[in-house]
Every structure is written in C-alpha cells, then in structure tokens.
Amino acid sequence: MRVNSDKSIATANAVYDHFGSWQAARQAARFEDGVYVVRLSDAPHVEKQPKKA
C-alpha cells in the first residue's frame, strides 16, 4: 500500500478509531510473511474518549 494515499489514510483512520490508540493497534499486530498485519477482529472495538482541553 502506498503511504499517504487516500486509501492508506482511510485505513489508518479506521485502525486508530477501532483500537483507540496506536499502542493498542501495535499490540494486536502480527508479523506474517514479512509484513505486519492488523485485523480489526483481533481486538474489541474501543469507544474513543473525548480529548481533554
């Protein structure tokens, strides 16, 4: 996947929204055939917390 394409940005947003943080997404990732794979089914959906002002 190309970096910063419309598709890669949409994918990144979906991963972040689903896992709630990049740390949680990294923890759910697996290394398969030379690439990191993150499946949305690997972790429960996390409700985003509102940002504190």
TIGU-583531 format. One record per residue (C-alpha): residue number from 1; x, y, z. Coordinates in nm, 4 decimals. Example, Ala and Ser with C-alpha at 12.3 -4.5 7.8 and 13.67 -1.06 7.14 Angstrom:
<pts>
+------+----------+----------+----------+
: resi :       c1 :       c2 :       c3 :
+------+----------+----------+----------+
:    1 :   1.2300 :  -0.4500 :   0.7800 :
:    2 :   1.3670 :  -0.1060 :   0.7140 :
+------+----------+----------+----------+
</pts>
This chain:
<pts>
+------+----------+----------+----------+
: resi :       c1 :       c2 :       c3 :
+------+----------+----------+----------+
:    1 :   0.0000 :   0.0000 :   0.0000 :
:    2 :   0.1318 :   0.3436 :  -0.0852 :
:    3 :   0.1923 :   0.5802 :   0.2036 :
:    4 :  -0.0314 :   0.8886 :   0.2247 :
:    5 :  -0.2718 :   0.7733 :  -0.0446 :
:    6 :  -0.6423 :   0.8257 :   0.0144 :
:    7 :  -0.6762 :   0.4511 :   0.0792 :
:    8 :  -0.3861 :   0.4336 :   0.3269 :
:    9 :  -0.5136 :   0.7368 :   0.5200 :
:   10 :  -0.8651 :   0.5888 :   0.5379 :
:   11 :  -0.7189 :   0.2557 :   0.6546 :
:   12 :  -0.5078 :   0.4264 :   0.9210 :
:   13 :  -0.8097 :   0.6216 :   1.0459 :
:   14 :  -1.0180 :   0.3025 :   1.0645 :
:   15 :  -0.7449 :   0.1199 :   1.2594 :
:   16 :  -0.6992 :   0.4098 :   1.5026 :
:   17 :  -1.0745 :   0.4512 :   1.5506 :
:   18 :  -1.1201 :   0.0786 :   1.6119 :
:   19 :  -0.8325 :   0.0229 :   1.8551 :
:   20 :  -0.8435 :   0.3642 :   2.0242 :
:   21 :  -0.4657 :   0.4148 :   2.0170 :
:   22 :  -0.1641 :   0.3274 :   1.8057 :
:   23 :  -0.0206 :   0.1344 :   2.1002 :
:   24 :  -0.3246 :  -0.0958 :   2.1116 :
:   25 :  -0.3045 :  -0.1454 :   1.7338 :
:   26 :   0.0662 :  -0.2355 :   1.7555 :
:   27 :  -0.0040 :  -0.4835 :   2.0347 :
:   28 :  -0.2701 :  -0.6535 :   1.8216 :
:   29 :  -0.0450 :  -0.6713 :   1.5131 :
:   30 :   0.1197 :  -0.9918 :   1.3957 :
:   31 :   0.4198 :  -1.0330 :   1.1663 :
:   32 :   0.3183 :  -1.2583 :   0.8745 :
:   33 :   0.5166 :  -1.3229 :   0.5573 :
:   34 :   0.7377 :  -1.0191 :   0.6095 :
:   35 :   0.4643 :  -0.7644 :   0.6878 :
:   36 :   0.2761 :  -0.6531 :   0.9954 :
:   37 :  -0.0913 :  -0.7494 :   0.9857 :
:   38 :  -0.3586 :  -0.5845 :   1.1989 :
:   39 :  -0.7034 :  -0.7383 :   1.1815 :
:   40 :  -0.9958 :  -0.5439 :   1.3214 :
:   41 :  -1.1351 :  -0.8726 :   1.4542 :
:   42 :  -0.8259 :  -0.9157 :   1.6767 :
:   43 :  -0.9466 :  -0.6722 :   1.9414 :
:   44 :  -1.2769 :  -0.5447 :   2.0700 :
:   45 :  -1.3883 :  -0.2056 :   1.9447 :
:   46 :  -1.2861 :   0.0739 :   2.1802 :
:   47 :  -1.5030 :   0.3823 :   2.2192 :
:   48 :  -1.2968 :   0.6942 :   2.1599 :
:   49 :  -1.2614 :   0.9146 :   2.4630 :
:   50 :  -1.3120 :   1.2882 :   2.4093 :
:   51 :  -0.9875 :   1.4840 :   2.4153 :
:   52 :  -0.9287 :   1.6866 :   2.7284 :
:   53 :  -0.8899 :   2.0592 :   2.6768 :
+------+----------+----------+----------+
</pts>
